[in-house]
């Protein structure tokens, strides 16, 4: 029988994995930016650090134009980002 901590970790990883799978299929920068934020939010939310989550959301908002550039232009950022997401979920 799995312990509660393992079951919670598996649930978090499954949720983040579903978001990462959606990221792999996304074509628009808007979708990618939104799903990337959801990916990390899914990982961070169980810590229940509301202030930290709020800071992360604020920083993501302020850096959105740079994220947009990285994902709209012909850069290797999307491929590298997807690889990073898979590594995190291992």
N, CA, C and O atoms as CSV, one atom per row, in Angstrom:
chain,resi,resn,atom,element,x,y,z
A,1,UNK,N,N,0.846,-1.182,0.000
A,1,UNK,CA,C,0.000,0.000,0.000
A,1,UNK,C,C,0.892,1.246,0.000
A,1,UNK,O,O,1.841,1.342,0.777
A,2,UNK,N,N,0.574,2.185,-0.875
A,2,UNK,CA,C,1.358,3.406,-0.978
A,2,UNK,C,C,1.001,4.362,0.149
A,2,UNK,O,O,-0.156,4.459,0.558
A,3,UNK,N,N,2.014,5.066,0.642
A,3,UNK,CA,C,1.783,6.081,1.661
A,3,UNK,C,C,1.129,7.306,1.055
A,3,UNK,O,O,1.151,7.494,-0.162
A,4,UNK,N,N,0.551,8.136,1.900
A,4,UNK,CA,C,-0.135,9.339,1.447
A,4,UNK,C,C,0.803,10.255,0.669
A,4,UNK,O,O,0.417,10.813,-0.358
A,5,UNK,N,N,2.036,10.411,1.154
A,5,UNK,CA,C,2.996,11.280,0.470
A,5,UNK,C,C,3.300,10.811,-0.937
A,5,UNK,O,O,3.393,11.625,-1.855
A,6,UNK,N,N,3.458,9.505,-1.119
A,6,UNK,CA,C,3.735,8.946,-2.450
A,6,UNK,C,C,2.522,9.130,-3.347
A,6,UNK,O,O,2.663,9.494,-4.514
A,7,UNK,N,N,1.332,8.883,-2.814
A,7,UNK,CA,C,0.125,9.053,-3.619
A,7,UNK,C,C,-0.048,10.507,-4.036
A,7,UNK,O,O,-0.436,10.785,-5.171
A,8,UNK,N,N,0.239,11.441,-3.120
A,8,UNK,CA,C,0.124,12.860,-3.461
A,8,UNK,C,C,1.148,13.231,-4.525
A,8,UNK,O,O,0.823,13.939,-5.478
A,9,UNK,N,N,2.376,12.759,-4.369
A,9,UNK,CA,C,3.418,13.057,-5.345
A,9,UNK,C,C,3.045,12.498,-6.706
A,9,UNK,O,O,3.252,13.159,-7.724
A,10,UNK,N,N,2.498,11.293,-6.738
A,10,UNK,CA,C,2.075,10.698,-8.007
A,10,UNK,C,C,0.962,11.520,-8.642
A,10,UNK,O,O,0.955,11.720,-9.857
A,11,UNK,N,N,0.021,11.999,-7.830
A,11,UNK,CA,C,-1.066,12.827,-8.343
A,11,UNK,C,C,-0.563,14.138,-8.910
A,11,UNK,O,O,-1.031,14.588,-9.956
A,12,UNK,N,N,0.386,14.749,-8.229
A,12,UNK,CA,C,0.980,16.004,-8.704
A,12,UNK,C,C,1.692,15.765,-10.022
A,12,UNK,O,O,1.530,16.530,-10.973
A,13,UNK,N,N,2.487,14.697,-10.077
A,13,UNK,CA,C,3.229,14.381,-11.299
A,13,UNK,C,C,2.274,14.085,-12.446
A,13,UNK,O,O,2.527,14.493,-13.580
A,14,UNK,N,N,1.172,13.377,-12.167
A,14,UNK,CA,C,0.197,13.077,-13.222
A,14,UNK,C,C,-0.433,14.356,-13.755
A,14,UNK,O,O,-0.572,14.531,-14.965
A,15,UNK,N,N,-0.817,15.256,-12.839
A,15,UNK,CA,C,-1.402,16.529,-13.261
A,15,UNK,C,C,-0.433,17.349,-14.085
A,15,UNK,O,O,-0.798,17.899,-15.124
A,16,UNK,N,N,0.792,17.431,-13.624
A,16,UNK,CA,C,1.812,18.183,-14.363
A,16,UNK,C,C,2.125,17.492,-15.681
A,16,UNK,O,O,2.385,18.155,-16.685
A,17,UNK,N,N,2.102,16.166,-15.684
A,17,UNK,CA,C,2.349,15.411,-16.921
A,17,UNK,C,C,1.288,15.686,-17.966
A,17,UNK,O,O,1.599,15.806,-19.151
A,18,UNK,N,N,0.027,15.787,-17.538
A,18,UNK,CA,C,-1.057,16.108,-18.485
A,18,UNK,C,C,-0.861,17.503,-19.071
A,18,UNK,O,O,-1.070,17.718,-20.265
A,19,UNK,N,N,-0.461,18.441,-18.229
A,19,UNK,CA,C,-0.217,19.803,-18.720
A,19,UNK,C,C,0.957,19.795,-19.697
A,19,UNK,O,O,0.894,20.438,-20.745
A,20,UNK,N,N,2.032,19.069,-19.359
A,20,UNK,CA,C,3.205,18.985,-20.246
A,20,UNK,C,C,2.826,18.368,-21.580
A,20,UNK,O,O,3.326,18.796,-22.620
A,21,UNK,N,N,1.947,17.364,-21.569
A,21,UNK,CA,C,1.498,16.756,-22.827
A,21,UNK,C,C,0.743,17.775,-23.672
A,21,UNK,O,O,0.895,17.806,-24.893
A,22,UNK,N,N,-0.066,18.605,-23.030
A,22,UNK,CA,C,-0.763,19.668,-23.746
A,22,UNK,C,C,0.200,20.680,-24.318
A,22,UNK,O,O,-0.013,21.198,-25.414
A,23,UNK,N,N,1.260,20.965,-23.583
A,23,UNK,CA,C,2.295,21.887,-24.060
A,23,UNK,C,C,2.941,21.369,-25.336
A,23,UNK,O,O,3.218,22.133,-26.262
A,24,UNK,N,N,3.176,20.076,-25.373
A,24,UNK,CA,C,3.834,19.473,-26.538
A,24,UNK,C,C,2.986,19.625,-27.797
A,24,UNK,O,O,3.518,19.614,-28.907
A,25,UNK,N,N,1.677,19.767,-27.634
A,25,UNK,CA,C,0.775,19.881,-28.775
A,25,UNK,C,C,0.414,21.319,-29.114
A,25,UNK,O,O,-0.188,21.574,-30.157
A,26,UNK,N,N,0.770,22.255,-28.256
A,26,UNK,CA,C,0.389,23.653,-28.445
A,26,UNK,C,C,1.213,24.309,-29.538
A,26,UNK,O,O,2.407,24.053,-29.692
A,27,UNK,N,N,0.536,25.157,-30.286
A,27,UNK,CA,C,1.209,25.863,-31.367
A,27,UNK,C,C,1.295,27.361,-31.136
A,27,UNK,O,O,2.216,28.008,-31.635
A,28,UNK,N,N,0.359,27.923,-30.393
A,28,UNK,CA,C,0.376,29.373,-30.212
A,28,UNK,C,C,1.139,29.749,-28.944
A,28,UNK,O,O,1.143,29.013,-27.957
A,29,UNK,N,N,1.775,30.900,-28.999
A,29,UNK,CA,C,2.530,31.387,-27.848
A,29,UNK,C,C,1.612,31.595,-26.650
A,29,UNK,O,O,2.014,31.340,-25.515
A,30,UNK,N,N,0.381,32.058,-26.887
A,30,UNK,CA,C,-0.561,32.258,-25.777
A,30,UNK,C,C,-0.827,30.951,-25.043
A,30,UNK,O,O,-0.805,30.907,-23.813
A,31,UNK,N,N,-1.079,29.881,-25.805
A,31,UNK,CA,C,-1.328,28.580,-25.181
A,31,UNK,C,C,-0.099,28.077,-24.439
A,31,UNK,O,O,-0.212,27.551,-23.332
A,32,UNK,N,N,1.057,28.234,-25.034
A,32,UNK,CA,C,2.295,27.756,-24.423
A,32,UNK,C,C,2.567,28.492,-23.119
A,32,UNK,O,O,2.909,27.870,-22.113
A,33,UNK,N,N,2.418,29.805,-23.131
A,33,UNK,CA,C,2.657,30.603,-21.923
A,33,UNK,C,C,1.680,30.203,-20.826
A,33,UNK,O,O,2.073,30.039,-19.671
A,34,UNK,N,N,0.419,30.046,-21.181
A,34,UNK,CA,C,-0.594,29.665,-20.202
A,34,UNK,C,C,-0.324,28.271,-19.629
A,34,UNK,O,O,-0.364,28.076,-18.415
A,35,UNK,N,N,-0.050,27.313,-20.503
A,35,UNK,CA,C,0.185,25.945,-20.044
A,35,UNK,C,C,1.484,25.818,-19.254
A,35,UNK,O,O,1.561,25.039,-18.304
A,36,UNK,N,N,2.501,26.577,-19.641
A,36,UNK,CA,C,3.756,26.544,-18.887
A,36,UNK,C,C,3.525,27.036,-17.459
A,36,UNK,O,O,4.051,26.466,-16.502
A,37,UNK,N,N,2.734,28.097,-17.327
A,37,UNK,CA,C,2.389,28.593,-15.996
A,37,UNK,C,C,1.595,27.566,-15.204
A,37,UNK,O,O,1.820,27.397,-14.005
A,38,UNK,N,N,0.666,26.877,-15.864
A,38,UNK,CA,C,-0.103,25.827,-15.189
A,38,UNK,C,C,0.791,24.664,-14.772
A,38,UNK,O,O,0.595,24.085,-13.703
A,39,UNK,N,N,1.770,24.317,-15.605
A,39,UNK,CA,C,2.692,23.227,-15.283
A,39,UNK,C,C,3.389,23.506,-13.947
A,39,UNK,O,O,3.369,22.677,-13.037
A,40,UNK,N,N,3.992,24.666,-13.849
A,40,UNK,CA,C,4.717,24.998,-12.617
A,40,UNK,C,C,3.767,25.244,-11.456
A,40,UNK,O,O,4.088,24.903,-10.318
A,41,UNK,N,N,2.600,25.831,-11.723
A,41,UNK,CA,C,1.609,26.016,-10.679
A,41,UNK,C,C,1.155,24.688,-10.093
A,41,UNK,O,O,0.950,24.576,-8.885
A,42,UNK,N,N,0.998,23.683,-10.948
A,42,UNK,CA,C,0.611,22.346,-10.490
A,42,UNK,C,C,1.675,21.764,-9.568
A,42,UNK,O,O,1.356,21.094,-8.586
A,43,UNK,N,N,2.923,22.019,-9.887
A,43,UNK,CA,C,4.007,21.508,-9.052
A,43,UNK,C,C,4.120,22.262,-7.723
A,43,UNK,O,O,4.381,21.657,-6.683
A,44,UNK,N,N,3.925,23.569,-7.759
A,44,UNK,CA,C,4.146,24.393,-6.570
A,44,UNK,C,C,2.953,24.465,-5.630
A,44,UNK,O,O,3.138,24.638,-4.426
A,45,UNK,N,N,1.738,24.337,-6.141
A,45,UNK,CA,C,0.529,24.547,-5.340
A,45,UNK,C,C,0.450,23.696,-4.074
A,45,UNK,O,O,0.030,24.210,-3.037
A,46,UNK,N,N,0.834,22.420,-4.111
A,46,UNK,CA,C,0.706,21.604,-2.890
A,46,UNK,C,C,1.535,22.118,-1.706
A,46,UNK,O,O,1.270,21.744,-0.563
A,47,UNK,N,N,2.524,22.962,-1.964
A,47,UNK,CA,C,3.335,23.516,-0.868
A,47,UNK,C,C,2.528,24.517,-0.032
A,47,UNK,O,O,2.896,24.843,1.096
A,48,UNK,N,N,1.424,24.995,-0.611
A,48,UNK,CA,C,0.545,25.955,0.083
A,48,UNK,C,C,1.293,27.212,0.539
A,48,UNK,O,O,1.079,27.718,1.640
A,49,UNK,N,N,2.135,27.678,-0.298
A,49,UNK,CA,C,2.875,28.924,-0.037
A,49,UNK,C,C,2.252,30.023,-0.898
A,49,UNK,O,O,2.780,30.377,-1.952
A,50,UNK,N,N,1.138,30.548,-0.437
A,50,UNK,CA,C,0.363,31.490,-1.236
A,50,UNK,C,C,1.163,32.724,-1.636
A,50,UNK,O,O,1.053,33.197,-2.768
A,51,UNK,N,N,1.955,33.240,-0.727
A,51,UNK,CA,C,2.759,34.435,-1.033
A,51,UNK,C,C,3.783,34.121,-2.121
A,51,UNK,O,O,3.975,34.909,-3.047
A,52,UNK,N,N,4.436,32.972,-2.008
A,52,UNK,CA,C,5.421,32.571,-3.014
A,52,UNK,C,C,4.750,32.381,-4.365
A,52,UNK,O,O,5.275,32.829,-5.384
A,53,UNK,N,N,3.587,31.717,-4.388
A,53,UNK,CA,C,2.861,31.525,-5.640
A,53,UNK,C,C,2.460,32.855,-6.258
A,53,UNK,O,O,2.520,33.022,-7.476
A,54,UNK,N,N,2.053,33.797,-5.423
A,54,UNK,CA,C,1.681,35.120,-5.902
A,54,UNK,C,C,2.874,35.838,-6.534
A,54,UNK,O,O,2.736,36.489,-7.570
A,55,UNK,N,N,4.031,35.718,-5.911
A,55,UNK,CA,C,5.250,36.331,-6.455
A,55,UNK,C,C,5.593,35.709,-7.805
A,55,UNK,O,O,5.964,36.417,-8.741
A,56,UNK,N,N,5.469,34.390,-7.906
A,56,UNK,CA,C,5.769,33.695,-9.162
A,56,UNK,C,C,4.821,34.166,-10.269
A,56,UNK,O,O,5.257,34.433,-11.389
A,57,UNK,N,N,3.531,34.268,-9.956
A,57,UNK,CA,C,2.557,34.731,-10.950
A,57,UNK,C,C,2.902,36.150,-11.399
A,57,UNK,O,O,2.848,36.456,-12.590
A,58,UNK,N,N,3.253,37.011,-10.452
A,58,UNK,CA,C,3.614,38.389,-10.779
A,58,UNK,C,C,4.851,38.436,-11.670
A,58,UNK,O,O,4.878,39.172,-12.657
A,59,UNK,N,N,5.867,37.660,-11.332
A,59,UNK,CA,C,7.083,37.641,-12.144
A,59,UNK,C,C,6.812,37.100,-13.543
A,59,UNK,O,O,7.326,37.636,-14.525
A,60,UNK,N,N,6.015,36.052,-13.641
A,60,UNK,CA,C,5.669,35.500,-14.962
A,60,UNK,C,C,4.953,36.560,-15.795
A,60,UNK,O,O,5.211,36.685,-16.992
A,61,UNK,N,N,4.058,37.321,-15.171
A,61,UNK,CA,C,3.341,38.378,-15.875
A,61,UNK,C,C,4.318,39.426,-16.399
A,61,UNK,O,O,4.217,39.863,-17.546
A,62,UNK,N,N,5.264,39.824,-15.550
A,62,UNK,CA,C,6.230,40.854,-15.945
A,62,UNK,C,C,7.182,40.374,-17.035
A,62,UNK,O,O,7.675,41.175,-17.829
A,63,UNK,N,N,7.441,39.066,-17.074
A,63,UNK,CA,C,8.368,38.520,-18.062
A,63,UNK,C,C,7.660,37.946,-19.289
A,63,UNK,O,O,8.301,37.347,-20.152
A,64,UNK,N,N,6.350,38.126,-19.368
A,64,UNK,CA,C,5.599,37.508,-20.458
A,64,UNK,C,C,6.117,37.901,-21.834
A,64,UNK,O,O,6.172,37.063,-22.734
A,65,UNK,N,N,6.496,39.155,-22.011
A,65,UNK,CA,C,6.976,39.566,-23.338
A,65,UNK,C,C,8.234,38.813,-23.732
A,65,UNK,O,O,8.443,38.543,-24.915
A,66,UNK,N,N,9.082,38.466,-22.760
A,66,UNK,CA,C,10.289,37.694,-23.049
A,66,UNK,C,C,9.943,36.231,-23.325
A,66,UNK,O,O,10.529,35.601,-24.206
A,67,UNK,N,N,8.979,35.696,-22.557
A,67,UNK,CA,C,8.502,34.341,-22.836
A,67,UNK,C,C,7.925,34.286,-24.251
A,67,UNK,O,O,8.193,33.360,-25.016
A,68,UNK,N,N,7.132,35.297,-24.573
A,68,UNK,CA,C,6.489,35.342,-25.899
A,68,UNK,C,C,7.562,35.349,-26.997
A,68,UNK,O,O,7.444,34.616,-27.979
A,69,UNK,N,N,8.579,36.152,-26.841
A,69,UNK,CA,C,9.658,36.183,-27.825
A,69,UNK,C,C,10.297,34.804,-27.957
A,69,UNK,O,O,10.532,34.323,-29.065
A,70,UNK,N,N,10.573,34.176,-26.825
A,70,UNK,CA,C,11.245,32.871,-26.848
A,70,UNK,C,C,10.398,31.811,-27.535
A,70,UNK,O,O,10.934,30.918,-28.190
A,71,UNK,N,N,9.071,31.903,-27.392
A,71,UNK,CA,C,8.227,30.857,-27.952
A,71,UNK,C,C,7.629,31.215,-29.310
A,71,UNK,O,O,7.158,30.326,-30.018
A,72,UNK,N,N,7.635,32.482,-29.688
A,72,UNK,CA,C,7.104,32.857,-31.003
A,72,UNK,C,C,8.180,32.810,-32.080
A,72,UNK,O,O,7.912,32.442,-33.224
A,73,UNK,N,N,9.365,33.176,-31.713
A,73,UNK,CA,C,10.454,33.216,-32.682
A,73,UNK,C,C,11.026,31.817,-32.901
A,73,UNK,O,O,10.746,30.889,-32.142
A,74,UNK,N,N,11.806,31.691,-33.922
A,74,UNK,CA,C,12.453,30.414,-34.233
A,74,UNK,C,C,13.664,30.233,-33.320
A,74,UNK,O,O,14.806,30.441,-33.730
A,75,UNK,N,N,13.397,29.850,-32.098
A,75,UNK,CA,C,14.470,29.577,-31.147
A,75,UNK,C,C,14.339,28.136,-30.698
A,75,UNK,O,O,13.341,27.479,-30.991
A,76,UNK,N,N,15.319,27.654,-30.007
A,76,UNK,CA,C,15.274,26.283,-29.504
A,76,UNK,C,C,14.669,26.241,-28.093
A,76,UNK,O,O,14.717,25.212,-27.419
A,77,UNK,N,N,14.109,27.355,-27.664
A,77,UNK,CA,C,13.605,27.423,-26.290
A,77,UNK,C,C,12.479,26.425,-26.018
A,77,UNK,O,O,12.461,25.785,-24.967
A,78,UNK,N,N,11.550,26.289,-26.948
A,78,UNK,CA,C,10.427,25.383,-26.720
A,78,UNK,C,C,10.919,23.948,-26.564
A,78,UNK,O,O,10.479,23.234,-25.663
A,79,UNK,N,N,11.812,23.535,-27.421
A,79,UNK,CA,C,12.371,22.175,-27.325
A,79,UNK,C,C,13.103,21.984,-25.989
A,79,UNK,O,O,12.938,20.960,-25.326
A,80,UNK,N,N,13.897,22.959,-25.608
A,80,UNK,CA,C,14.645,22.891,-24.345
A,80,UNK,C,C,13.690,22.901,-23.149
A,80,UNK,O,O,13.900,22.183,-22.171
A,81,UNK,N,N,12.649,23.715,-23.236
A,81,UNK,CA,C,11.658,23.792,-22.172
A,81,UNK,C,C,10.944,22.447,-22.005
A,81,UNK,O,O,10.749,21.978,-20.884
A,82,UNK,N,N,10.563,21.842,-23.108
A,82,UNK,CA,C,9.898,20.534,-23.051
A,82,UNK,C,C,10.821,19.477,-22.445
A,82,UNK,O,O,10.383,18.641,-21.655
A,83,UNK,N,N,12.062,19.520,-22.810
A,83,UNK,CA,C,13.047,18.579,-22.247
A,83,UNK,C,C,13.172,18.792,-20.736
A,83,UNK,O,O,13.230,17.829,-19.971
A,84,UNK,N,N,13.213,20.045,-20.318
A,84,UNK,CA,C,13.282,20.358,-18.889
A,84,UNK,C,C,12.048,19.835,-18.146
A,84,UNK,O,O,12.161,19.282,-17.052
A,85,UNK,N,N,10.877,20.013,-18.749
A,85,UNK,CA,C,9.649,19.518,-18.120
A,85,UNK,C,C,9.698,18.000,-17.936
A,85,UNK,O,O,9.325,17.482,-16.884
A,86,UNK,N,N,10.160,17.298,-18.966
A,86,UNK,CA,C,10.265,15.828,-18.841
A,86,UNK,C,C,11.248,15.429,-17.749
A,86,UNK,O,O,11.004,14.472,-17.014
A,87,UNK,N,N,12.349,16.151,-17.638
A,87,UNK,CA,C,13.343,15.858,-16.595
A,87,UNK,C,C,12.759,16.077,-15.197
A,87,UNK,O,O,12.996,15.286,-14.284
A,88,UNK,N,N,12.001,17.150,-15.042
A,88,UNK,CA,C,11.395,17.454,-13.752
A,88,UNK,C,C,10.458,16.330,-13.335
A,88,UNK,O,O,10.382,15.988,-12.155
A,89,UNK,N,N,9.746,15.755,-14.295
A,89,UNK,CA,C,8.752,14.733,-13.983
A,89,UNK,C,C,9.342,13.335,-13.771
A,89,UNK,O,O,8.621,12.409,-13.400
A,90,UNK,N,N,10.630,13.182,-14.001
A,90,UNK,CA,C,11.239,11.859,-13.796
A,90,UNK,C,C,11.316,11.511,-12.338
A,90,UNK,O,O,11.799,10.436,-11.984
